[in-house]
Amino acid sequence: MLNRPIQHLDALFWEPGWRTSRPPAEWRTLLETLVREPRWIMDGTYESTLHLRLPAADSVVIVERSRVLCLWRAFVRAVLLRRRPRADAPPGERFTVAFVRYIWRYAHHTRPMMAAVLARQGAGKNVIVLRGAADEKRLLRDLSRALAHPSQLSQF
C-alpha cells in the first residue's frame, strides 16, 4: 500500500530453525545499512536495535495485544503451522520457554522500555498505537484516503 520495502527483522536475524542468529557485529552493520535507505518499513521489536532504527524513522507503529492472544498466535505459528512458509520469518520457529517468558513479560518489561526510548529519541515521530482490529481498520482506511490525496501522506 505504501510502496516501501518491508524488512522483517525475524527473517533477517534468525537462521532456519531459530537456534542461531546473525553475529552481533553483522546484525548491527545490516541494520545500519537498512536505515540509510530513503524509505522502509521494519517489522519487529528488537529492543537492542531501537537506538539505530528510531532516529531514522519518521513513524512508529506499536501493535498491542493481550498476552494470551500473543501466546496463542505464537503457539499456532510454531506448532500448528510450522510447515507453512512465511515471508516474515525463517522456517522452524520454536515455541520455547524463553519465548513464552518474553511474551508474558512484554507488558511489564518491553513496553515500558520502548516508551522510555521513545521519550528520549522520539521527538517529532508519528507514534501510532494499534490496540485492536478497529484501530487497524481505521489506520488502513486513513492510509487509503491519504494515498488518494498525497498531500495528506505527511501524517504517515
C-alpha positions in Angstrom: 0.0 0.0 0.0 2.8 2.5 0.9 5.1 1.2 -1.8 8.1 0.8 0.6 10.3 -2.2 1.1 9.4 -4.2 4.1 12.2 -5.6 6.3 11.0 -8.4 8.6 13.6 -8.4 11.3 12.9 -12.0 12.3 13.7 -13.1 8.8 16.9 -11.1 8.8 18.1 -12.1 12.3 17.3 -15.8 12.7 18.7 -18.7 10.7 16.3 -21.5 9.7 15.4 -23.5 12.8 15.7 -20.4 15.0 18.6 -21.8 17.0 21.3 -19.5 15.7 21.2 -15.9 14.7 23.4 -13.4 12.9 26.5 -12.4 14.9 26.0 -9.0 16.7 28.5 -7.1 14.5 27.0 -8.4 11.3 23.4 -7.7 12.7 24.4 -4.1 13.5 26.0 -3.5 10.2 23.0 -4.8 8.3 20.6 -2.6 10.3 22.8 0.5 9.8 22.7 -0.2 6.1 18.9 -0.7 6.0 18.1 2.5 7.9 20.2 4.5 5.4 17.7 3.6 2.7 15.4 6.5 1.9 12.2 4.7 2.6 11.5 1.5 4.5 9.2 -0.3 6.9 10.6 -2.6 9.5 8.6 -5.2 11.3 9.9 -6.4 14.7 10.7 -5.1 18.2 14.3 -6.0 18.7 14.8 -3.6 21.6 18.6 -3.7 21.3 18.5 -2.0 17.9 15.9 0.7 18.6 18.7 3.2 19.0 19.7 2.5 15.4 16.2 2.5 13.9 14.3 5.2 15.8 16.4 8.2 14.7 16.0 7.2 11.1 12.2 6.5 11.3 9.5 9.1 10.8 6.8 6.9 12.2 6.5 4.1 14.7 3.6 1.7 14.8 3.1 -0.3 18.0 0.7 -3.2 17.9 -0.5 -4.1 21.4 -2.3 -7.3 22.0 -3.1 -9.3 25.2 -0.6 -11.8 26.4 -2.9 -14.7 25.9 -3.6 -13.8 22.3 0.1 -13.3 21.6 0.9 -16.7 23.2 -1.8 -18.4 21.3 -0.7 -16.9 18.0 3.0 -17.8 18.7 1.9 -21.4 19.5 -0.2 -21.7 16.4 2.7 -20.4 14.2 5.4 -22.5 15.8 3.4 -25.7 16.4 0.4 -25.9 14.2 1.6 -24.0 11.1 5.3 -24.9 11.3 5.4 -26.3 7.7 3.8 -23.3 6.1 6.4 -20.9 4.6 6.2 -17.3 5.9 7.8 -14.2 4.3 8.3 -12.6 7.7 10.4 -15.4 9.3 12.7 -18.3 8.5 11.3 -21.8 8.8 11.4 -23.7 12.1 10.1 -21.1 14.6 10.4 -22.5 18.0 7.9 -22.3 20.9 10.4 -22.2 23.8 10.2 -21.3 27.5 12.3 -18.2 26.8 9.9 -17.0 24.1 6.9 -17.6 26.3 8.7 -15.7 29.1 9.4 -12.8 26.6 5.8 -12.6 25.6 4.5 -12.9 29.1 6.8 -10.1 30.4 6.3 -7.8 27.4 3.8 -5.5 29.1 5.9 -5.1 32.2 9.3 -5.1 30.7 9.5 -4.3 26.9 6.6 -1.9 26.6 8.0 0.5 29.4 11.5 0.2 27.9 10.1 1.2 24.4 8.2 4.1 26.0 11.4 5.3 27.6 13.3 5.1 24.3 10.5 6.9 22.5 10.5 9.6 25.2 14.3 10.1 24.7 14.6 9.7 20.9 11.0 10.0 19.6 10.5 13.8 19.4 8.7 14.6 16.2 8.0 11.0 15.4 4.5 9.9 14.4 3.6 7.2 17.0 0.6 5.1 16.2 -0.6 2.5 18.8 -3.0 -0.2 17.5 -4.8 -1.9 20.3 -7.2 -4.0 18.3 -8.8 -4.7 15.0 -10.8 -1.5 15.0 -7.6 0.5 15.2 -6.0 -1.5 12.4 -9.1 -0.9 10.2 -9.0 2.8 11.0 -5.3 3.0 10.1 -5.8 1.2 6.8 -8.8 3.4 6.0 -6.8 6.6 6.8 -3.9 5.4 4.7 -6.2 4.6 1.8 -7.6 8.1 2.0 -4.2 9.7 2.3 -3.0 7.8 -0.7 -5.9 9.2 -2.7 -4.8 12.7 -1.6 -1.0 12.6 -1.4 -0.7 15.9 0.4 -2.1 14.0 3.5 0.6 11.4 3.4 2.9 13.6 5.5 1.0 12.4 8.6 2.2 8.9 8.0 
